[in-house]
Amino acid sequence: MVFKEAKYASFVRKLHRWGFVRLTSGTGTDCFHHPLFQRGRRDLASKITCTPRDKDGKIKGVNCGRNDKPPS
């Protein structure tokens, strides 16, 4: 599947607002991770929240308050 670059960048920004992080090492380097996004665990997925923006439109708290390290 091919995405226009602008649409992909927008998609990635939205993933970051929801607290997903890109894996940078290991076999899944183009994958995203969120500790509450797990197969078969809808109860956890419902706890994922979007980071609000401030009045200037900038995202508050880039880390989304999570210190969990993604799997490598």
CYANA upper distance limits for C-alpha pairs under 8 A (distance plus 0.5 A):
  3 PHE  CA      7 LYS  CA      7.08
  3 PHE  CA      8 TYR  CA      6.52
  4 LYS  CA      8 TYR  CA      6.80
  5 GLU  CA      9 ALA  CA      6.67
  6 ALA  CA     10 SER  CA      6.77
  7 LYS  CA     11 PHE  CA      6.70
  8 TYR  CA     12 VAL  CA      6.70
  9 ALA  CA     13 ARG  CA      6.73
 10 SER  CA     14 LYS  CA      6.82
 11 PHE  CA     15 LEU  CA      6.83
 12 VAL  CA     16 HIS  CA      6.83
 13 ARG  CA     17 ARG  CA      6.83
 14 LYS  CA     18 TRP  CA      6.89
 15 LEU  CA     19 GLY  CA      6.99
 15 LEU  CA     20 PHE  CA      5.85
 15 LEU  CA     21 VAL  CA      8.17
 16 HIS  CA     20 PHE  CA      5.61
 16 HIS  CA     21 VAL  CA      6.88
 16 HIS  CA     62 VAL  CA      8.16
 17 ARG  CA     50 CYS  CA      6.07
 17 ARG  CA     51 THR  CA      5.69
 17 ARG  CA     52 PRO  CA      8.36
 17 ARG  CA     59 ILE  CA      7.71
 17 ARG  CA     62 VAL  CA      8.01
 17 ARG  CA     64 CYS  CA      8.21
 18 TRP  CA     48 ILE  CA      7.40
 18 TRP  CA     49 THR  CA      6.45
 18 TRP  CA     50 CYS  CA      4.91
 18 TRP  CA     51 THR  CA      6.66
 18 TRP  CA     64 CYS  CA      8.30
 19 GLY  CA     34 HIS  CA      7.03
 19 GLY  CA     48 ILE  CA      8.29
 19 GLY  CA     49 THR  CA      8.24
 19 GLY  CA     50 CYS  CA      7.70
 19 GLY  CA     51 THR  CA      8.00
 19 GLY  CA     63 ASN  CA      7.39
 19 GLY  CA     64 CYS  CA      6.10
 19 GLY  CA     66 ARG  CA      8.45
 20 PHE  CA     32 PHE  CA      6.42
 20 PHE  CA     33 HIS  CA      5.79
 20 PHE  CA     34 HIS  CA      5.31
 21 VAL  CA     32 PHE  CA      5.82
 21 VAL  CA     33 HIS  CA      5.83
 21 VAL  CA     34 HIS  CA      7.15
 21 VAL  CA     70 PRO  CA      8.05
 22 ARG  CA     29 THR  CA      7.77
 22 ARG  CA     30 ASP  CA      7.28
 22 ARG  CA     31 CYS  CA      6.29
 22 ARG  CA     32 PHE  CA      4.85
 22 ARG  CA     33 HIS  CA      6.84
 23 LEU  CA     28 GLY  CA      7.06
 23 LEU  CA     29 THR  CA      5.52
 23 LEU  CA     30 ASP  CA      7.02
 23 LEU  CA     31 CYS  CA      6.17
 23 LEU  CA     32 PHE  CA      6.33
 23 LEU  CA     33 HIS  CA      7.36
 23 LEU  CA     70 PRO  CA      7.50
 23 LEU  CA     71 PRO  CA      8.30
 23 LEU  CA     72 SER  CA      7.53
 24 THR  CA     28 GLY  CA      8.31
 24 THR  CA     29 THR  CA      5.44
 24 THR  CA     30 ASP  CA      8.00
 24 THR  CA     72 SER  CA      8.41
 25 SER  CA     29 THR  CA      6.08
 25 SER  CA     72 SER  CA      6.40
 26 GLY  CA     72 SER  CA      5.83
 27 THR  CA     72 SER  CA      8.41
 33 HIS  CA     37 PHE  CA      8.01
 33 HIS  CA     70 PRO  CA      6.66
 33 HIS  CA     71 PRO  CA      8.39
 34 HIS  CA     70 PRO  CA      7.81
 35 PRO  CA     68 ASP  CA      7.77
 35 PRO  CA     70 PRO  CA      7.87
 36 LEU  CA     44 LEU  CA      5.65
 36 LEU  CA     45 ALA  CA      6.08
 36 LEU  CA     47 LYS  CA      7.77
 36 LEU  CA     48 ILE  CA      7.08
 37 PHE  CA     41 ARG  CA      7.95
 37 PHE  CA     44 LEU  CA      7.16
 37 PHE  CA     45 ALA  CA      5.81
 37 PHE  CA     48 ILE  CA      8.39
 38 GLN  CA     42 ARG  CA      8.35
 38 GLN  CA     44 LEU  CA      7.92
 38 GLN  CA     45 ALA  CA      7.81
 41 ARG  CA     45 ALA  CA      7.12
 42 ARG  CA     46 SER  CA      6.76
 43 ASP  CA     47 LYS  CA      7.69
 44 LEU  CA     48 ILE  CA      7.78
 51 THR  CA     59 ILE  CA      7.18
 51 THR  CA     60 LYS  CA      6.94
 51 THR  CA     61 GLY  CA      7.73
 51 THR  CA     62 VAL  CA      8.48
 51 THR  CA     64 CYS  CA      6.88
 52 PRO  CA     59 ILE  CA      6.74
 52 PRO  CA     60 LYS  CA      6.61
 53 ARG  CA     57 GLY  CA      5.78
 53 ARG  CA     58 LYS  CA      5.76
 53 ARG  CA     59 ILE  CA      4.90
 53 ARG  CA     60 LYS  CA      6.05
 54 ASP  CA     58 LYS  CA      6.04
 54 ASP  CA     59 ILE  CA      6.86
 54 ASP  CA     60 LYS  CA      6.76
 60 LYS  CA     64 CYS  CA      8.42
 61 GLY  CA     65 GLY  CA      7.27
 63 ASN  CA     67 ASN  CA      8.17
